[in-house]
């Protein structure tokens, strides 16, 4: 396991297509943003992938992740 220290707005790259951004640090909580291709499933560890089923987005679907996270995009 790689363990890193990051400050707000710093990023971590995973492979060629996944970027994890530290959006906000507040007390003992850290808010992160994850940018990944639509074919990469991103789940919290406590969620069982089998319980989630399958979600399919149309190719033209656009998710406003920066807006949802409250950051400029």
Secondary structure, 3 states (H helix, E strand, C coil): CCCCCCCCCCEEEECCCEEEEEEEEECCEEEEEEECCCCCCCCCCCCCHHHHCCCCCCCCCCCCHHHHHCCCC
